[in-house]
Structures are given as C-alpha cells and as structure tokens.
Amino acid sequence: MTATSSNPSFDPHELLAEAGLGVLATIKASGIPQLSPVTPFYDRSAGVIYVSMTEGRAKTVNLRRDPRAALEVTSPDGWAWATAEGPVTLTGPGTDPHGPEVEALVDYYRSAAGEHPDWDEYRSVMVSDRRVLMKLTVERVYGEKLR
C-alpha cells in the first residue's frame, strides 16, 4: 500500500485512523462520481476501511455495479486531508440476526465503537434496516498537511 505526501512529517494513515467522518466516492452508471458522507473505521494493521451502509442507497447500488471507491477525510481544522483508494467487497444484507452478514456488522461495531448496550436490538435493527458492510481494501493512500 503506497502512501504519498509532500510533507515527510505528515502520515495520511494517521488522519484516516483518527477521522470520525469522511466522504465516500463511488462511480455512477454515467461515470460521474457520487459522494456520500460516511462514518468510516480504518483498521490500519489490516489495510482495510469499513463502512456500514444501507441496501438500495446510491453508494451501495454503485458499488454492486463497480466495486471501486475512494474515501477522503479531513482534519477538524480543515488544513489536512487524506484519501484512500481501493477495491470494495460488500457483505449483506442479512435476514438472520445471528447469520454471518450480521456477525460481520457486529465485529465492525465492536472494532469501531466497543460494546453495544443491547446486542439483540442492534442485530434486529441491522436486519430491518437492511444494513450492508463495505470493506475497502486500501491500495493507495495520499494526502497533505497544508499548515
């Protein structure tokens, strides 16, 4: 996985790992980018970014057709940014609250946020909301710290 920045003291991987919000870019059928605000979780050691999304939404439809994406995050002050690019796999939606698709979402939640106060409720909502887990395998990372 490559990482590029003209500032040798800036590590775009760190910004990706710290970011609570990002913008996911997928590709519409017309070839035009489609942008969605998302809450990513970057597992730096695995080189993977996870995002929970809903079946049928534009980003999910686009990724089922063309499984490539980019995610951009910025620092709170807006003076640094990082982008990760790579292929995507989607898991779900699941119909069984204890099936493998929902288990993947449970693992994602635990990694990103810790323990949920009510796992039965979480599992039920993941099924009823038709949640899908996106896994972006990071092939390229780049960014800048402007100040």
N, C-alpha and C positions, 0 to 999 in steps of 0.2 A: 504494500500500500504506500503510495507516494504522498508526501506532504510538502507543499511549497509555500514559501513566503519570502518576501524580500527583506524582512526583518528577522535576523537569526535568533533573536531572543524571544520571538513570538511562536508559540506552538498552537496551531489551529486545532489540534486534537483536544487540548485542554479546554478551549472555548466550547467545542462540541459537547464535551463531557459535562460542563457546567450549565449549559443552556437549558432553561425550562420551557422555552417556546422557540419554534422555528417555522420556516416556510418550506413546504414540500412542493417541489416542481415535478409534475408528471406531464405526459405528452398527449394532447387531444388527438382525435382521429384526423383532424385537419393539419396536424403538425405544430400547432401553436401551443406554447406551454400553458398549463393550467396550474395555478398556485393556490395552496391551501395552508392556513395556519394550523400547526400541529404541536403536540407535546411529545417530543422525542426522548428516547432513552438510549444513550450511546454506551455500549459495552466495548470499551476500548481494547481490552485484552482479547476479545473475540473478533474485533474489527467489524462490528455489526451495530446498526441503528434499528431500534424497534419503534413502531408507532401503532397504536390501536386506532382503527377506523371502522366505519360502518359500511356494510354491504350495500351496493346500489348508489353510493355517492360518486361524484365525478372522479375523484382520485382513485377510488377502488376500481371503477369501470376502466379508467385509463390504464391502470397497472395490470389488469387482467388481459388487456389487449397488447400492451407494450410494457414489459416488466423492467423498465429502467426509470431511475429517479435521481433527483438531486435534492439535498436538504441544506438550507442556509440558515445560520444563526448569527445573531449579533450580540455584542456586549451590551450591558444595561445602558452605558453612556453613548452607544452608537458608534464609537470610534474604532471598533474591531469587529471583524466578521470572519466566518469560516464556512466553507462549503464542502460537503461530502457527496460523492457521486458513486453510483454502482447499480448492479442488478438487484432485483427485488423478487422475493417469494412471498406469497400470501397464504395464510393458514386460516381456514374458517370460511364462512360462519359455521358454528356448531349447533346441533339440535339437542344434544345431550349435555346437561350441566356438568357431567363428570367425564365427558368424552375428551379425546386428545386436543381438539381445537380449543376448548375452553381451558384445558390444563395449560396450554401454551400462553393464554392470556393471564392466567393465574401466575405463572412463572414470570411473565413480563411485569405484572403489577408488583410482585414481591421484590424484584430486582430494582424497579424504579422508585417504589414508594414504601416498601416494607409490608408489614402485615395489615390486612384489611380487617375492620371490626366485625364484619359479618360475611364470611366467605359464601354461605348459601345464597344470600341476597346478591352478592357480586356475580356468582355463577348464573343465577337466574336472569339477571339483567344482561349479561353477555349474550345469552341465548335470545332473549326477547328483543334486544336491540340489534341482533344480527351482526355482532362485532367480529372484525377480522383483524388478525395480527400481521402487520407488514414487517418484513425483515430485509433491510437494505444491507447488502454485503459491501463494505466500503472498499472501493478500488483506488480512489483518488481523493485527497483532501488538500485544499488550498485556502488561503485567506491572508489577511493583512491586519496589522495594528497600525492605525494611522496616527495615533498620538501616544 
